[in-house]
Amino acid sequence: MAVASCATNPATGKKEITLMTEQQELELGRQAAAEVERQMPAYQDDRLQRYVSDIGMRLARASERPRLPWQFTIVDASAVNAFALPGGYVYITRGILPYLNDESELAGVLGHEIGHVTARHSVRQYTKQSAAELGLLTLGIFVPSAYPFTGLGSSALGVFFLKYSRDDEVEADRLGVGYAAEQGWDPHGVANMLTTLSRLDEATDRRGIPNWLSTHPQPEARVERVSATVKSQTGTRQDWTTNRDDYLQRLDGMIFGDDPDDGIVRDNVFLHPSMRLSVEFPLDWPINNGKEQVVAKNPSADEYMVLQMIERVQGRSLDEVADSQMSKMGWKPRSRGATKVNGLDAVLGVYEGSVSKLGSVTARVLHVAIGRRVFLLAGIAKRDRFAEADRQFAPALQTVRELSAREASGLRPNVVGLYTTVAGDSWQSIASKQSQIVRASTLAIINGHAVTDQPAAGEHIKIVVGGQ
């Protein structure tokens, strides 16, 4: 049983009630970090990782808790976000970097997340989580491959992206400004990055990781509040560091959006070139492309679709693999039989079972063979909702197909490029030159402009280039 105690907040000096000692904080951070590393791999660019880590460590040493075992990691996710775990583990997504415009803005993001740790905001938020949710951190957020439906009702990656209060956000902004200014970065970078991120849609990326606005409330209102702190830090000093050109050069060639090596989502279609797999999910369902499974969810109901590769024991038929898989999970068939889907051997059935936090459910399940691999694709809904949900499940299961070698080889990532504007350029014309890979409004936002602005001639900007 946790025992409440009164402790002094290291960043604010205020007395506060906490259910967690620093040692417990460090242990929880280690456990949570292990889960992050299991589910969100680090972005494979050692030079960029060192760059971010060096900036983070400089900021952390200027904080009130310099002795924490600080770690700074870019995770390979296309969402535009950053988050911190108790104990000093700070993560920024690959997707946020193109939305920052110089090193001072990067320092602003890292300093903000450091502030959440030093002020123990993350500890308070974790303390508020139910025992069941905290258990997810120690037991594993995503379900093992043998049991693909077990954790559908769980909060998954969202547990890491705890939503802080407005006061916590303002305090983290203030602390971040102080850390950045002490190390010589332009403190205006905090306000600038908040302005840019306030222009983002409150949405999730295709892996189900929330974007900045979902987890960092009201950045546009915080700009005005943080400006007073910035003014107090700047004084008459003029030689602040921004390192814009160096920062942009480091982003040149960086993946923008999904990476085909992990599977990509184009509209409502999931494509995996190395597995030669294509599946169309229902329109407008957010798709979480995790390391172990792909999950799509009806945004207005507890209805899910799950795609996962299933281990195929050598010598077993597809029919035997399907039977073994479903019986191992305790699911009972209502109907089942061999079939063909787009020329692929398959076993299709309707099963009844139960899922944690959903209760009794019914599922339409397809086991399909592509080469030597077996994939499970299922639509799952509460029993009393299944008949209606199946109107979307049944046609989706019929979309599984094998990609041709040409299709698979053509799936390459989009990347960040650099471009110097000329007279007459507009965001619309630049987007058109790049075959509308991203919208004109996205180009404006990633370059720190309002969508109603246009670039000036001679401006060095980021663009998004199709994979070659």
N, C-alpha and C positions, 0 to 999 in steps of 0.2 A: 504494500500500500504506500502511495506517495505521501510524503509529509511536507506541508507547506512551511516555508521559512521566509524571513525578511532579509533581503540582501540589497546592497548598494549597486545600482546600475553603473557599470564602469564608464559608459560614455556620457551619461547625464548627471551622475552623482546623486540621483534620487533614490530613496528607499522604495522597494517594491516587493510584492509577494511573488515568490517563485516556487514551483514544485520540483525544480531540477537544479542540482549542484553543477558546478563547472565540469567535474569529472563525468557526470551523467550526460552533460551536453556534448562533451567530446566523444563519448561512446555512441550516442545517438547519431552524431555527425558521421562517424566512421561507418555505421551500419547503413545510413541513408546514402552515403557516397558510394558504397559497394553496389547498391541497387542502381544508382544513376549510371555507374560504369557498365553494369550489366545490360541496361536497357537503352542507354544513349551513348554510343561509342564516341571517343574523342575524334575530332576532325584530324585527318591525316595530313598535317602540314607542320613539321617540327619547328620550322623557322617562325611561323606565325604563332604557334603555341608558346615558344620562348618569349616572343615579343609581348604577348598579352600577360604572361606570367611575370615578366620583369616589371611591367608597369604596375600590376597588381601588388607585387611584393613591396615596391617603393611606397605605395599608398598605405599598405597594411602596417609597415614599419612606422608610419606617421600617425597611426591610430592609437586609441587607448588600450588596445589589446595586442601589442606587437608580438607577444610570445606564443600566440595560438599557432597551431601547425597549418598555416595558411596554404591553400592550394588553389590555383586558378587554371581553369580548363575551358577550351572551346569545345562544345559538344556538336556532333554532326547532325544538326537539326535545322530545318529551313524556317521554323518559326522565328519571329523577331522578339527575343526575350532574353532575360538574364535572371538568375535566382541564386540564393545563398542558403546553405544548410547550416545548422548549428555547428559550432566548433571551427569555423573558418574555411569551409569548402565553398568556393564561388565558381559559378558556371555562367558562361555566356554562350548563346547559340551562334552557330555559323551564320544564321540568317540575320542577326542584328548588325553584323559588321558592315554590310553595304549601306545600311541606313545611318551610319555615323560618318561624319565628314572630316574629322581630323582627330589627332591623338588626344586633344583635350576633351573631346566628347566621349572617347573610349574611357579615359580616366574618370569622367563623370559617371558613366555607367558602373564601372568597377568600384569607385568610391561609394556610390549609393548602396551597392550590395554589401560592401564592407561595413557600412553604417548599420545595416540591418543586423549584422552579426555582433558588432561591438556594443550596440544598444540592446542586444538580446531579444530583438523583435521575433527572430525565428524561433527562439526558445519559447516565448509566450504563445506563438501561434501553434507550435507543436503540442504545447501543454493543453491547448483548447481542443485538439483533435481527440476523438473518441478512442478508447482502447483498441477497438477493432481496426481503426484506421492506422494507428501506430503499429499495430501488429503487421500490417502490410509491409512496413519497412523492414521488419526483421524476418518475415516469412517469405518475402518476395512478392512484388506487386503483380507481375505477370505470371500467368499460370504455366506449369510445366507442359512440355509438348504432348505428354500422354493424356492430358486432361484439358482439352481446348476450351471448354465452356465454363470452367469452374469460377473464374473471376470476372465475368461480364458485368456484374452489378457493382464492382469495386471502382474506386476513384482513379486507379491506374496512375499515369504520370502526373495527373493533377495534384497528387499529394505533395510533390516536390514544389509546385508553384503555388505556395500559400498566398492568399490575398491579404495584404496588410491593411490596417486602418488608415484613414486619411492622415491622422496625427503621426503614425509611424512613418508614412511616406515622406511627409514634410520634414520629420526629424532626420531621416536617412538622406534626403536632399541636402539639408544643412551640413550634416557631417561630411558628406561627399565633397561639397564645396571646400570645406576646410582642409580635408586631406589633400585634394588636388592642388589648392593654392599653396599649401606648405611645401609641396614638392615642385612648385614652379609652373604647373600647368594653368592655362587660362581658366579661371573659375567660371567664366561665361559659358564654357563647354557644357556645364550641367544644364543651364537654362536652354542652350541651343539644342541639346539632345532631347530635352523634354518637349520642346516645341515641335521638333521633327516627329517624335514618337506619338504626339497627340494627334497627328494627322493620319495615323494608321487606323484601319478598320478594326473594330473589336471582333476578332475572329480567331480561329485556330488554324495551324498549318495542317498539312495532310497526314501528319503522324499523331494528331490529337494533342499536340503541345500548344498551350494557349499563347496568344500573342500578348504584347506588353500591356495593352489597355485592359485585358481581362484580369490581370493580376496586379497592376500598378494604377490605382484609380486616379482620375482627374489630373493628368499631367498638365493640361492647359491652364487649370486654376493654380497649379503649383508653380508655374513659371513666374507669376507675379510675386508669390511669397518668397521664392528663392532669390529673386532679384535683389531684395534688400540685403540678404546674406552676401551675395556676390559683390554688391557695392561696398560693403564693409571690408571685404577681403582685398579688393583691387586697389583702393586708395589711389595714389598717384603713380603706381608702378606701371611701366609700359612694356617691359621685356618678358611677357608671359609666353610660354611655350604652347604651340599648336601643332607643329610638324605636319601640316596638311599634305604637302607633296609626298613626303615619305610614307605617310599613312596610306594614301591612295595607291602608291606603287606596290605596297604590300598586298593590296586587295586584287591587283591585276591578275586575272586568270582563276580567281577563286570561284568555286561552284555557287551558282545562284539558283535557289529552288531545290527540287528533289535530285538525288543522285541515283542514276539508273542501276548502279551496283547493288543498291538496297531495294530496288523496285521503285517505280515512280507512279504518280497519280496524275493523269491528264483528264480534267473534268471529272467524270464519275468512273473512269476506267483505270484499273490497276494493271500495270505492265511490269513484268520482270524478265529482262532480256536473257540473263544466264540460265534461268529456269524455263525460258521459252513459254511463258504463261501470260494469258490475258483474261481478265474477268471484268465484267461491267456490273457495278453496284447500282442500287436505285439512285436516281437523280437527287441531288441536294442532301445526301447523307454524308456527314463528316466521316472521313476515313483515317483511321489510326494505323499507320504502317510501322508496327513494332518489329523487334528483332525476331520474335518467335511466331507471331501471327499478325494478320491484318484483320482489323475489326472495323466494320461500318455500323453506324447507329442511326436509327430514325430520330431526327432532332426533336420530335414531338411525342415520342412514345418509347417504352422499354422494349424495343424491337431491334434485334442485332443480326448482322451477318458476319461470319467468321471464316477466314481462309487460313489454312495452315498445312504445311507439309507433314506427312505422317510417315513414321518409320516403317519400311516394308521388309519383313523378314525374308531372307532368301529362300526361295522354294515355295512360298505361300502365294496362292492366287489372290486376285483383287477382292474376290468375294470373301475369302478367309480373313484378309486384312480388315475389311469393313466390319465383319462380324466380331472379330477380336477387339477392335477399337471401341465399338459401341457397348459391348458387354462389359469390358473393363471399366467403363464409366458408369455402369449400372443403368443404361438406357434400354428401354424395351421397344421393339419394333411394332408399329401399327400396320405398316406395309413396307415391303422392300423387294427389289428385284434388279437384275442386270439390265443395262441399257447402253445406248451410245449417245454421246453428246459431241456434236461437231466432229464425228468420226473417231472420237476417243472412247476407249472402254471405260465403263463407269458402273457403279452400283448406287441406285437411288432409293431412299427410304424416308418414311415419316416415323419419328421416334418420340417417345414420351420419357421425361426425366425431370430432374430438378437442378436448379442453379442457385448458388448462394446469393441472397438478397433479391432474387426474383421469384423464388418458390417453384411451384410446378409449372413446367413449360413443355411446349411441343416444338419439334424441330424438323424441318425438311433438310435432309443431309445427303450430299453427293460425295462419294469417293471416286476420284477420277485418276487415271494413269496417264502421265505424259512422259514418254521414255521409260526410264527405270524409277521415276519418282511417282509417289502417290500423294495427291492433295485432297484435303477435306474442305468442302465448301458447304456451309450450313446457314440456314435462316432460322432464328430462334425467337419465340414470343411466348408470353404467358398463355396458358392453355385456352382461356376464354377469348383471347385476341388473335389466336393463330389463324383462323379461317380468313379473317380480313387481311392480316399481315401476309399470308401466303400468296395473295394476289401480286405482291412484289417479290417474294422469295422465289416462287416457281420460275418466272421468266428469267430472273437473274442467274439461277443455277444453269440455265440453258445457254449462257453466254460464254462459258469456259471454253477456251480454244488454245491451240498451240500456235505460238508465233512462228512465222517463217524465219529462216536464217537471215534473210534480208531485212525483215522488220526488226529483228533483235539487234542486228549490227547498227541499225539506224538510230537507236535510242541512245543519245549522248547527252550529257548534262549541259545546261546553259551556264555561262560563266560571266563574271564581271570583266568588263573592258574599260579602257580609258579613251576619252575623246576630247579634243579641244574645239569648242564651238566656233562657228563663223557667222558673219552677218546674215540674217535671214533665217537662221535656225530657230525652230520651236520644238517644244517637247513632242508635239504631234509629228513633225517631220522627222525628228530623230528616231522616234518609235517606228515610223513607217519604213525607214531605211533598214531597220533591224527586223523587218517582217512582223512587227507587232508582237514580239516575244513577250514584252510586258507593255502595260498600258502607258500612255503619255503621263497620266497622273502619278504612276509609280516612279517613272523617271524623275519627275519633279521632286517627289518626296525623298527619294534616296539621295538627292543632291541638295537637300536642305531648303527647298523652295516650297512656297504655297502652290497648290495646284493651279491657281489663277495667274501665277508669275510665268515669265518666260526667261530663258537663259540669256545672259549678255554675251556678245561676241568676245571670243578669246577666253572664255571660261573653261577651266579644266574640269571635266565632269566624269561621272561613272555612267556606263551604259551596260546593257545586258546583251551578250552575244550568243548566238546559237552554237551548240557544240559542233566541233569540226571532226 
